[in-house]
Amino acid sequence: MKRRPHSRSASLEHELKTLQAKNTELTRLLRSLDEARSTLADHYLPVVRFIPPEEFAFLGRAAKSLGFKQVASGPFVRSSYHAREMAEMF
């Protein structure tokens, strides 16, 4: 992997490697919505920063380079994003 756009990306890369070591074949990297206005706000950590699209692209490429067969990475990706299409590939 090339230079990281942000230092927190190193932590995510570590988590991706952990998932890959457990034979995970697909993943989604997405932006968490700010839950501060939610009635469950005390159950969530505050959003520290929003990841720009370029960093999502970098992280998506990093995940693919680790061997994930399917990766959806972006600020508007959600947990169900192309779920059927991704699952049908297996």
ChimeraX attribute file (.defattr): number of C-alpha atoms within 10 A of each C-alpha:
attribute: neighborCount
match mode: 1-to-1
recipient: residues
	/A:1	11
	/A:2	6
	/A:3	9
	/A:4	14
	/A:5	15
	/A:6	9
	/A:7	9
	/A:8	9
	/A:9	17
	/A:10	14
	/A:11	10
	/A:12	14
	/A:13	17
	/A:14	11
	/A:15	12
	/A:16	20
	/A:17	18
	/A:18	12
	/A:19	15
	/A:20	17
	/A:21	10
	/A:22	9
	/A:23	11
	/A:24	15
	/A:25	16
	/A:26	19
	/A:27	20
	/A:28	19
	/A:29	21
	/A:30	17
	/A:31	19
	/A:32	13
	/A:33	10
	/A:34	14
	/A:35	15
	/A:36	14
	/A:37	7
	/A:38	10
	/A:39	8
	/A:40	9
	/A:41	12
	/A:42	10
	/A:43	10
	/A:44	11
	/A:45	10
	/A:46	12
	/A:47	12
	/A:48	7
	/A:49	7
	/A:50	11
	/A:51	16
	/A:52	12
	/A:53	14
	/A:54	12
	/A:55	17
	/A:56	20
	/A:57	16
	/A:58	19
	/A:59	25
	/A:60	21
	/A:61	15
	/A:62	19
	/A:63	26
	/A:64	17
	/A:65	11
	/A:66	15
	/A:67	15
	/A:68	20
	/A:69	15
	/A:70	18
	/A:71	19
	/A:72	23
	/A:73	23
	/A:74	21
	/A:75	18
	/A:76	12
	/A:77	15
	/A:78	16
	/A:79	11
	/A:80	9
	/A:81	14
	/A:82	12
	/A:83	13
	/A:84	9
	/A:85	10
	/A:86	17
	/A:87	11
	/A:88	7
	/A:89	8
	/A:90	8
